[in-house]
Amino acid sequence: MKRSTTTTTTAGTKPKPKAKSSMSVKEKQEQRLQEAMDPSLHGRRAEYFVGLWDKTKVVRPRLLMAFCLLHENSTIGEVEADLGDGAPLFFTRVTSWFRLSYKLPPNTSTDKGEEASVLLWMLRSFSVFMKGTSYITLFCESGMNAALTDCLDSETPDGAPLIQPVDRLEIVRLLLFIANSGRVYREMVCDEEGLTQVLHALQREDVADVVSHTIDLLVVIAQGNPKMAPLIHTAMLRLVYYHQPNVAQGVRGARTTRSEETVLQISHAVRDIQLTKESQFYQSCTDEIRSNLLPIVGLNLLPAGTTVSSSSGDPLLEEMSSEEYLETLMYLNLHDTNVSFRVEGNELLALAAKNTLLTARILNNCFDIMDDDLLVIADTDDVRAIAVRQRRQLSCGRAVVEIILSQPMTEERKTIILNLIAMRSAHITLLKYLRMSDGSDVSAVIDCCRTLQILAKAADAQRRSVDQLSSNVVSLEKVSQLLREAVGDSIFQMILFQEISEEESFAILRAARSSTAGAATGLYH
């Protein structure tokens, strides 16, 4: 008879459960971290890391975390001394794992609770190694730059960024650090395909800090890089161009730039680049004729200039026509809701108008909008539409004033401006702009009055030297006559012979408004 192997228990009692591990998952992770940071591993830490790395994926996040915490503020010499001879092996392990894992779905992990930070710890590990030029070279030559830009451009099926903002920011910072390490590395950061990926990531980006660093990256890559600079500058303007409603839908392969923050920061960056280009141009230019052809960022106007070309066929890298360029600037200048857009548009229009190929076109666009008036406002008219029209007219008026006051002023550009004003009777338009101006905007009132002073003095100078006028100069006699009638003889004499200050400006404003009121009253007598 076989002996029963069943364990007997006392009535009313349950068998004891099997013993569980006394350490929680979090405690195990902390233990791994402390083991990886053990000071006794100094000089052979890479050998220890590689041994654990190759055994299991579970420990890798804690190894990366330990490495970053240990050497966040270390020099590359201190890092290599701590890692020992196996430092390049550990570096290679991390780069290889990045290539294999960055395209994986974000919620898969071998260690529960770690996935949210694994990519970030890998990127921070790269940043530690990038303190040494030998590792930067190895990083670039192994194609890791392309992996980073590809990771940055990864998106979900609905078009949103695949990775978290903190990860996107770390990638851009890493690329920016490499680009700032020297001209050779700047040219290695990304090719045309990589540039396209960065641009696409920027086009869908809506986090201000990531946008700012990405634009900084583009600006740095373009510096001293004649091959990439035209493409980058054109693409930056294209990003603004494709923010306009329904524009991207009409272009095959184009996307709409998602964020107003992106458009605003790009516009500001383009303005800074244009100011730098302008300063360099005028310092080196001694030819009066050539000085009228200021190069425009992102636009190829000169026949002898380098043609912007792209082998990728991406809409963002296509050469921009002057019509598209002016449309982009006017879009900013006339934006209904974003005041910062209008400010940037004003500044960019004033800078672009320093090229005499664009001066008259920009002024005509602005004057057309300023002259778009309703003779009679009916009760059925949309009050909001009227307010929008007036706001656009004020914005264009400010742009015109900035163009006329801009320095340096060449003789050819001055002639273009004065002739256009005389032919269009645009002095009337400028008087209307002055009357519309908000009295609380002191600078706008002063600038407009100084613009009228330029016209009055030019007309007076023309009258004094009428026998010496060239055939291409249009008479300003009617300009002077109407200004005198609009403000009165005493105010007109002040405009001609006194410096325009705040007090004089408001005297001119009052005179201009009172003459309008008087003319309106006279209609009923």
Secondary structure by P-SEA (a helix, b strand, c coil): cccccbbbbcccccccccccccccaaaaaaaaaaaaacccccccaaaaaaaaaaacccaaaaaaaaaaaacccccaaaaaaaaccaaaaaaaaaaaaaaacccccccccccccccccaaaaaaaaaaaacccaaaaaaaaaaaaaaaaaaaaacccccccccccaaaaaaaaaaaaaaaaccaaaaaacccaaaaaaaaaaaaacccaaaaaaaaaaaaaaaccccccaaaaaaaaaaaaaacccccccccccccccccaaaaaaaaaaaaaaaaaaaaaaaaacccccccccccccccccccccbbbbbcccccccccccaaaaaaaaaaaaaccccaaaaaaaaaaaaaaacccccaaaaaaaaaaaaacccccccccccaaaaaaaaaaaaaaaaaaaaaaacccccaaaaaaaaaaaaaacaaaaaaaaaaaccccaaaaaaaaaaaaaaaaaaaaaaaacccccccccccaaaaaaaaaaaccaaaaaaaacccccaaaaaaaaaaaaaaaaaaaaaaac
